[in-house]
């Protein structure tokens, strides 16, 4: 249970106890539960939509989804996404990119990246057919956290120290278990048919993007984990929408 609590404590605003002390082993074991936490977030978002449909218009519901996701996670992944945009699009050498990510200030590329991310999420949430909106919302956060597991397990950490380094592990069994969990949930929630193509396509996109970032930085960081989560979510939405319309 400590591993689940650790995952909830780190990935969400849920704090089981402010007095709990987590060890490096707790953090490493927590990685396997990241998709489970994503599923919980997805279920909460789906419940909000069910409530919102009684009172609100689709655009307002889509904005509520984005706001709720930020509120539930404390903007953790968005902060990493913005810092990563500032670094990766700075045009500087590797060491300078890593320094930029450590800077608490947000630059122009971070703001532009966040705006583009929100616009993409908002647009494709509105494009989702009503019949599969709830299914997409349940799966989307889970896929994003699965992407973090992939990044943590298969790529080196770019720094000697850092918050993200606590989660770094090379146990492929964690990845296998989390992948099986995602696959089972996806098969149970998403109806039979062409939408099943979404999962392998998203996984391939995440693989390509993560490998490219690793090549540029010579490893990944906690901020990059946040970026990969956000990319995984928006990539899932885009592919899910496109396949549903074919």
N, C-alpha and C positions, 0 to 999 in steps of 0.2 A: 504493500500500500504506500510505502514511503516514496516509491518511484512515481506512482500516479500523482501523489501530492506534490512532488517536486515538479513534474510536468505542468500541472495546473498552476502552481505558484509562479513558475517562470513565464508561461505562455499566456496567462490570463490575469485579470485583476482579482481572481479568487485567491484569498490567502487563508489557508486552513488554520494556521497559527503563526503569529508574529514571532513566537519564541522558538520555532523549529529551526534547527541548524542542519544544513544540507552538506554532505560530504561530496568529494569528487566522484565517488562510486555511485552516490545517489543521482547525481547529474547524468552520468554515463548511462545508467540503467533507465533513466527517465526518457531517453531518446525513443525507446521502443513504443512509448505511450503517446508520442506526439500526434499521430493520426487519430487516436482515440479522443484526445482533447479537441482536435479539429472537428470530430463528429459531434461532440457535445455542443460546440459553438454553432455548428450547422443546424442542429436541431432547435437551438434557441432562436436562430434567425428564421427558421421555417415557422415556428410558433408565432413570432412577431408578424410575419406575413399573413398568417391565418387570422390574427386579430385585426391587422390593418385593413384587410379586405372588407371588413364590416363597416368601415368609416371613411377610408382614404382612397384617393386616386392612385393609379399605378406609378406615376412619377414620384409622388410623395412617399410611397412605400419603398421605392428603390433608394431614395435618399435616406430613409429610415434604416434600411439595411446597412448602408455604408456607415452611417453614424453609429449604429449599434455595434458593428464590428470593431470600430475604433474604441468605443467605450468598453467593450468586453475585454479587449487585449491591451488597453492602455496605450495604443498606438505604437507598441514595441516594434513591430515589423516595419511600419511606415517610417519610423525614425531610422532604422537600418537602411531602408530603401533610399531615403533622401541622402544620407551620408554616402552611400555607395554610388549614387548618381553623380554627386559632386566629385568623387574620386575618379571613377571610371571614365567620365567625360571631361576630365581636366586637361588631358593631353600631356600630363607630366610623367616622369619616370616612376618605376615601381615604388621606391621608398617614399617618394613624395605623395603618391596615391594613398599609401597606408597612413601617412601622417594626416592627410586631409580627412580620412574616415574617423580619426581620433578627435578631430576638432568638433566641439559641441555646436559651433555656429553652422547655420545652413546657408549654402550658397545658391546662386542662380539656377544651376542645373538641378539641384535638389528640389527647388520650388517648381521648376518646369516639369520635372519628372513626376512629382506628386500630382500636379494638375492633370497631366496626361493619364496617369494611372486612374485617378478618380473618374475622369471623363470616359475612359474605356470601360471601366466597371459599370458605371451608370448607364451608358449606352447599351451595353450587351445585356444587362439585367432587364432593361426595357424591351429588348428584342426577344427575350426568352418567351416562348409560348406559355400561356398560363398553365397548361396541363403538365409541364415539366419544370416549372419554376421552383416549386418546393423541393423536388428531387435534386435539382442543380444546387440549390442553396445548402442542402444537407451534405452533399459530397464536396463542394468547393473548398471549404476550410480544411477538410481532411486531406485533400490532394495537396494543398499548400504545405501542410505540416509533414506530409510524406516526402515532399521535395527536400525539406530540411534534413530529414533522416538520411536521404541519399547523399546529400552534400557532406554531412557530418562523417559518415562512414567511409566514403570512397575518396575523399580529397584531404590533403594535408592542411593543417592550420598555418596561416601565413605568418603568425607572430609567435613569440615564445610565451607570451602571456596575453590574457584577455578573457572577458566573460565567456565568450563562445568556446574558448579552449577547454572549459570544464566539461563540455558535452562531447568533445572529440573522442571517438572510439574507432577501432578497426574491426569490431565484431560484426561480420557479415550476417550472422544469425539474427541480429537486431533488425537489419534491413529486410531479411526474408520474412520474419514474423510480421513486421509492420506492413509489408507489401501484401501478404496474404490477408491480413485484416482488411486493408483497403479494397482488395479484390472482392472479398466476400460481401462486404457492405455494399459495394457498387452493384454487384450482381443481384442483391436482394432489393435494392431501391430502384435502380434504373430498369425500365421495361426492355424486354427482349427486342433486338433489332439493331439498326445501324448505329444507335447511340453508343453501343459497346465499343465502337472504334475510337471514341473520345479518349479512353484511358491510355491505350498504347501511344496515341499521337501526342498526348500531353507529356507522357513519360519521355518520349523521344525528344520533344522540344526542351524539356528541362535538362536532359542529358547534354544536349548540344550547347545550350546557354551556359550551364555550369562548367563544362569543360573549357569553354572559351574564356570565362572569367578566371578560372584557375590558371590558364596559360598566361594571362595578362599579369596576374598578381603573384604567381608562384605559390598559390595556396588560397584558402578562403578565410574569412573572419566572421565574427558575430554579426556585423552589419550586413555582410553578404548573405548570411543565412536569412536575415530579414528580407532582403531583396528577392532571394530565391523563392521564399514563401509567397510574396506578392506576385511575382511573375507566374508562379504555378497556379495561383488562383485566377488571375486574369486570363492566362492561357487556356485554362479549363473552360472558363465562360465563353471565350471566343470560339473555341473548337466545338463546344457543346451546341452553341447557337448555329454555327455554320452547318454542322451535320444535321441538326433538326430541320433545317430549311432545304436540304437537298432532296 
